[in-house]
Each structure stands twice: as structure tokens, then as C-alpha cells.
Amino acid sequence: MKVTNKKRNYIFLFRSIIFCGLILFIIMMYFSCVSTTEEVIKAEEGDVISKAEQDSIRRRQVDLDFNLAYYEYYSHKNYKDAIPFYWSAIKNDEELRYPGMYNQLGQSYIEIEEPDSAQIVYEMGVEKVPDDVYIHERLEWIYEAKSEFDKAIVEAEKILELGGDKQYYLTKLKNFYIWNNQIQEAINVYDKLIELEPDSKELQDQKTNLIKLSGGSVIEEYKKLHEKYPNDRKYIEALMIEYHQENDNANVLSMADKLLALEPENISALDVKSDAYANLQRWKDRINVLSRKLEINSDDPQALCDISESYNILKNYETARSYATRAIRIDENYGMAYIRIGEAYEFCAEDMISKRGGFAKIRFDDKLIYELANEQYRKASNYIDVSGIASRKMSAIKNSLPTKEDRFMNPDQTKANNPVYQWIYR
């Protein structure tokens, strides 16, 4: 079909109109987007300006509240009126521009005698300003006053970590551990204190006493102290006593000799030395030590009876009786003296029977000696301190005493005829 010129013109005009419309639409859309973007940017800038203004207002409010709290009230000791302004400042101080407010607010509560409120403030403070040693010190003080030692320990340790007074807070810390029954921890703190004061005998003694009270062995501690202070009688005696309790007889003798070299008349040293020799069954050495006691005090009935015991064990019964008799002359109510005399008689009879071949060979002579021993034990039973010993002794020899039949068969005999026993009747 043939297209006429007129029709071509119409088609061209229609396409031109559409193209121009499209161009116009694109231009309109472009300017619309530009306008929207500019509006968004302007809105966001407005928000930034608004937040900055808000922060500025908040900071000015913090400044105002802090200045009122501190300069108007706190510094003039008007603590009660300062408190609400401090709280307002703390609420708004997001940047922690005034960390000292926790100290001042806590102190304000202390001044108006509200320690519980002060505790709350200080607990907030250590969270907000964990490296402020003063806040930890105040909080430790409150916990100590309330006997909350677990918490006080935490604060004292933190104070030391932050460089607080080392000696002061170590001293407090070891007390907290003791009061909290954490003995080993307290001992460890004592070691740190002793490092600060190595020449302090007081600290070393306190540590040793704490170990002893807790049931631990203090021998090693006393050995260190004795090594450091070799002529200090206190540590020599302490070691001597500890060794005595441990039955370490060789070391008892060593320490006792050192103490006697410093104090020749030290009765305690002579006593433990006597016990050590008895444990070692060195009876002659024991007699020598006890004789030294008698040189210091000749009227010592215990020393006399201990010598008597030693002679009985050495089978020197007559000498044993002579020392026990001396004790009775000094104190007729010294019950142990009668025990020792009874033992002299009993042991002498046992020796005689043993030589014959045993108890089956017992004779009337022997029974008469056992009777004399029993009489001494009976006398001893009147004294409460040895009555138990006396009762056991009498029970042990009751089957060795003369019977009615023995009396009937030996009507005229009242003393033993055996020459071995004649010393008894002198």
C-alpha cells in the first residue's frame, strides 16, 4: 500500500510528540529525585544538630549540678543539700566527666550517718571508676565495720593491686583472713609482711603462734628463728619444748644443753632433759641431771622421787628407798614417795622370785615383802594425785600377799629371813 506524504507527516509528528514527552518525563523525574535527596540531607543535618544541642544541654546541666553540689553545698559541709544535685549529675554524666562525684556523694552519706547509702554509692563507684583506690578504701572500711570479711578481703586485695599502702593493707588483710578462719591465707600474708620487716620478731612470733593454734608443726619456723637469733633463749626453749612433745629426744638434749649454757639453773631445761634420758633409758645420766636439780633446790620432792625411780630401774633398791624417804621428810603428804618405796620392795621380791624360776616358786618370805609394798601403796592411795596408780599397784600384787594358810603355817614369822631382804628392815 502506498503511503502518502500527508500520512508520513502525521506519523513523524506523532513520534516527535511522544519523544518530547519522554524527554520531559525524564527531566521531571531527575529534578524530583534531586529535590528529595536534598530534603533528606537537610533532615539528617537537622537531626545531628539536634543531638549535638541535646548533648550540650546535658553537659551544661551536669556542670550546673556538680558546681551546685560541690561549691555551694559540699565544700560548705552542707552535705544533705548536696546529695540530690550529685545524684542528678551522676545520672546525666554519661561521659564520666566528674569521677570524683562518687567519692563526694559517698562521703556526704557518711557525714549524715547513712552508711548503707554510702555503700551503694561506693559500689556504683568501683564499677564506674575501678582504678580509683580511694573508693575501694572507703568500701573496704564499710565492709570491715559490718564484719563482711569476704567482701573486705576483695577490696583490700584490690587496694594493694592499685598501689595502696602495702604494710597497712597487708596487716588488715591478714586480720580479715584470721577473722574469716582462712588460716593458711593469713599465714601467706604474714610471709609478705615479714619480707617488708625481716627483723620484726613480733611478726614472726605471731605467724608461728598462728601455725601452732591451727594445729600445724612449728618446728621448722622455730629452727629458722633459732638460726637467725642463735642466742635468743626464747627460740631455744620453744624448740626444746616442741622437740619434747615430738619425743625427739636427741634434739631435746641438744636444745636443753644450749639453754643451760645460757641459764645454768633453768629448771625447765633440766626437767625435759631428765625426761629425754628416761625415754632413752639412760638412767645414770638422768640421775646426774636430777642431782643438778637438787643442787639448785635440795627440797624438791619430785626430783628426789624421780631419782628414786631411776635407782629402782637400776635395781639399786636401798638407794631408791633412801631418796623417797628424803622426799617424805620434806613433805609427808607427797604421795609419789610412797609409790617409789613400794616399788623398791615389790621389784626386790620379783627379782628374788625370778631367780628361783618364777611365780610358782614364791615363798612366805617373798609374800611378807609384797605385804610391805602393799602397805606403802595403801598409804599412797590416800592422795588423789596418785590414788589411781596406787590402786593399780595393789590390784597387781594382791595374789602375792600372805594368806590365812600362810599365816597358819608360819605362826611365828613376821619378817623375811632371806638375807637379800635384810636392807628393808634397816
Summary of the structure (lengths in Angstrom):
residues: 426
radius of gyration: 50.0
end to end distance: 179.6
largest distance: 188.6
contacts: 1233
relative contact order: 0.03
helix: 79%
strand: 0%
